């Protein structure tokens, strides 16, 4: 699939795959990378790699799962690089940034998003990934399992545990600080 007799991609099949996969890829990349521009670039790079490598898949769904893995890994690398850059910048300048004051509602929404993002980042990798793919990628359990190479049952358990831990982390906030001991009880 995706290659004609001369080793060239069928434009129709490629376009159909792009239209079907891009929204999911974009949501996953945006959540992990934290930037719409970066997410677009990461998605485009993944499709370019698919096209350049002339990969052959038995079904379009297999290509979609391959693309999700590529985008997920690229977004993780991007996020790690940006985090290292941010930390280096903070060390170099050690000046506190004063946030612009907005309406109380906007400030509360921003704080809520930051609290969720902070709590999500504190989850172990295996729990964080299933939750990102489920909630931000809007994949079903079977699709997540195929993407990560785990069983559907394992995905369900991980999503449950991730939501439970996230709820615990968010429930133990005080003045915007997350209690680091949360989620490390004997139930894990």
N, C-alpha and C positions, 0 to 999 in steps of 0.2 A: 504494500500500500504506500502511496505517496510518491512512488517512482514510476516513470513510464519505461518503455523498453530501452531508452537511451540514457537512463540514469538521471533523468531530469524530473523535478517535482511537478506534479499536476497542479496547475494554479487553482483549479476549482477545489480540489481536496485540501490544499494548503489554506486557502481562504476559509473554507468551512471549519477546519481545525482552529484557525486563528479566531474566528467569530465565536466559536464554542468555548475555547479555553481562555481567551484573554481576560474576560471579566473576573474569573476565579483567580487567575495568576496575579492580576493587578491587586485584588483585595488582599491576598496573602502577602505579596511583596510590600504593599503600602503599610500593612500592620507591622511587619518585621522591620522594615527599613525606616519607617516613620516619616516618609516623604513621598508625595505623589510623583514628583519629578524623577526621583530615584526609582520608584516602582515602575514607571513607564520605561525607563532605560533598561532596567533589569529584565522586564518582560520582552522588550524588543531584542535584547541580547540573546535571550533564550531561544526565541524564534529564529534568529539569525544562525545560532549554533545548530539548530535542528536542520535548517535549510542547507547550511554549509557542509555539514557532515553527511547529508543525504541519508539520514537514518531511515530504516525500514521497520515498520510496525505492522503486526497482523491486523490490528484494529485501531481506529482513531482514538479510542479510549486509552490504549496503551501509550500512545504519543502524548496524550493529555497528562497522564500520570508522570511520564518522563519529564515533561515540561514543568510540572508542579515541583518535582524534586530539584530540578535545575534552578528554578526561580527561588525556591526555599533556601537552598544552599548559598546561592549568590546573594540573597538578601541578608542572610546571617553574616556572611563575610563583610558585606557593606556595613551592617550595623556594628559589627566588632571594630571595623576600621574607623567609623565615625566616633565610636565611643572612645577609642584610643586617642583620636585627634582632640576630642572634647576635653578629656582628662589632661592632655598635654597643654592645651590652651589654658585651662583653669590653673594648672600648676604655674604656668608662666606669668599669668596676670593676676591671680588671686584677688581679683576685685569682684565683689558681689554685684550681680546685675540687679538693677531695680526694675521690677516688672511694672509695666504700665497699668495704671489703675483703670478698671472698667466698671461696668455696672455690677452690682452684687450678684445677680443671676449668672452673668458671664463668668465671673470669678469662681462661683461655686461649680459651674459646669467644668471649667478648666481644672479646678482642683480635683473634681471627681474623676475626670479622664486621666489626670496624672496619677491619682491614687490607684486606679485600675491598672494602668500601664506599669507602675512601680510594683504592684502586687503580682501582676502577670510575669514580670521579669524575674521575680524571686522564685517562681515555680521551677522545679527541676526540668531540664530540657525535654524529657519524654512527655511530661504532662503539659508543658507549655506548647509544644508543637501540635498535639492533638487538639487542644483548645483553640489555637490560632486557626488551624485548618477547618475546624467545626464552626466556629463563630464568625471568623473574618473571611475564610475561604468559602463558607457555606457548603462544604462538602458533606455527604452523608457518611455513615460509619464505614460502609463498604469501600467507598472511594478513599477515605483516609487510610484504611487498612492497606489498600493496594499501593497508595503513595508511599507509606512508611514501611511497607513490607511486614506488617503484623496482622494478626487475625482480627476479624470484626469484633469478636468478643473482647479481645485485649483493648481495642479502641474504646469500646463502651466503658470498660473498667477505668481506663485512663481518663476519659472525659469526666466520668463521675468523680474520680479522685481529684482531678484538676479543679473542677467546680467547687468541690468541698474545701480544698485548700485555699482557693481564691476567696471564697466566702469567709473562711477563718481569718485570712490575712486582712481582708477589708473590714471585718468585724472588730479587729484588734487595733484599729487606728486611733491614735490620740494626738491631736494637734498636727495631723498630716503625717505622723511618723508611724511606720509599720513595725510592729513588734517582731523582731527577728526570731523569737522562739516559737512563733505561731506555726502550726502545721507540722511540728516535729514530734507529735505525741506518739503513743504506742499503737495507733490504728493504721499506720502506713505501710 
